[in-house]
Amino acid sequence: MTAIITATQWESEAAGEQPPTLLDIRYRPGGPPGRPEYAAGHLPGAVYVDMDAELASAPGKRGRHPLPDVGEFGAAMRRAGVRADHPVVVYDGGLGWAAARAWWLLRWAGHPSVRVLDGGFAAWTAAGGRPVTEVPSVTEGDFVPRPGALPVLDADGAAALARRGLLLDARAGERYRGEVEPLDPVAGHIPGAVSAPTTENVDEDGRLRPAQELAARFAALGAADGTEVGVYCGSGVSAAQQVLALETAGISAALYVGSWSEWTSDPARPVATGPLPG
C-alpha cells in the first residue's frame, strides 16, 4: 500500500461503509498546539492528536521530540480509535511534517496500514472540502504498539552511518552549513552528513513530488542501490517526512529520532560546518 492518499481518494474512501480512522495532527514548529485550529474546522470524522503531548516524550537530552513512552502512545492511539486491523489516514495543515511523524510512529509501532493525506488540510479544502466543527464520537481502539517495524538510529548509529552509507540532513541548507541555528545550542551538522532539505520533497502546493522525481533527487544525493540510508533533522519531525518521501521513491531509510537537538546536547560530539568537500 502506498504511503500517500490524495484528497480525491480520501473523499471516495470516506464515503464507504468503513472509512479509515482519520487523525488530525496539525502543528506549527515552535508554535502553540493545533487544537484551536481543529476546533475551528476539521475534516469530518477526524480526531485531534497533539504532536508534542502524544507523539513525543518531554524534551531533554534525548532531543526536543524524543520517542514517546510506548504505553502512553498506545493509549493515545486507542483513545483516537486506532484499531490494529483497520487503516489509518493522518493529515496536518499542509506542511506534512507532523502527519509524517504520526505515520512513522504508527508504522514503527507495527501498524500495517497508515497513509498521509497529500497536502493535508489545505489540499482538501482547495479541492472543495467543507470543514466541520463537530467532534466525532469515537469507539476505543485496540491497537497495541509493537516497536521495531521500522529502523531507528541513535547518535552513535547516525555517526557510523555517515561514514559507511548515506546520512541525510533534512534541515534547511543554512542550518546544515552552520550559518544560522534558531533552535539548538550549536550550529552545523553531523560530520559526513549530506544536506537534503525536506522542503525540496514537495511542490509549491505542499504536495509530495512524484515518485520518479523523488527517486532522481535521492539518487543524485547518493542513494544508489545497496546504499544504507538514514535521515535526521532538528528533532525527528521533518526527517520523518523525508523517510516518507524516500519510501515513496522506493528507498528504505532509518530515522535518527533524537536528531540535531540530541546530538548537540553532548558537547563531546563533533560538529561540522560549511558544505561537504568536493
URWO-V595164 format. One record per run of one state. SS is the DSSP state (@ for helix, = for strand, . for the rest). FROM is the first residue (numbers start at 0). LEN is the number of residues. If there is no record, write none. Layout:
ss:SS from:FROM len:LEN
ss:SS from:FROM len:LEN
This chain:
ss:. from:0 len:3
ss:= from:3 len:2
ss:. from:5 len:1
ss:@ from:6 len:8
ss:. from:14 len:6
ss:= from:20 len:4
ss:. from:24 len:2
ss:= from:26 len:1
ss:. from:27 len:5
ss:= from:32 len:1
ss:. from:33 len:1
ss:@ from:34 len:6
ss:. from:40 len:1
ss:= from:41 len:1
ss:. from:42 len:4
ss:= from:46 len:2
ss:. from:48 len:2
ss:@ from:50 len:4
ss:. from:54 len:5
ss:= from:59 len:1
ss:. from:60 len:2
ss:= from:62 len:1
ss:. from:63 len:6
ss:@ from:69 len:10
ss:. from:79 len:8
ss:= from:87 len:4
ss:. from:91 len:5
ss:@ from:96 len:12
ss:. from:108 len:5
ss:= from:113 len:4
ss:. from:117 len:2
ss:@ from:119 len:7
ss:. from:126 len:5
ss:= from:131 len:1
ss:. from:132 len:19
ss:= from:151 len:2
ss:. from:153 len:1
ss:@ from:154 len:10
ss:. from:164 len:1
ss:= from:165 len:4
ss:. from:169 len:3
ss:@ from:172 len:4
ss:. from:176 len:12
ss:= from:188 len:1
ss:. from:189 len:4
ss:= from:193 len:2
ss:. from:195 len:2
ss:@ from:197 len:4
ss:= from:201 len:1
ss:. from:202 len:5
ss:= from:207 len:1
ss:. from:208 len:2
ss:@ from:210 len:11
ss:. from:221 len:7
ss:= from:228 len:4
ss:. from:232 len:5
ss:@ from:237 len:11
ss:. from:248 len:5
ss:= from:253 len:3
ss:. from:256 len:2
ss:@ from:258 len:5
ss:. from:263 len:8
ss:= from:271 len:1
ss:. from:272 len:6
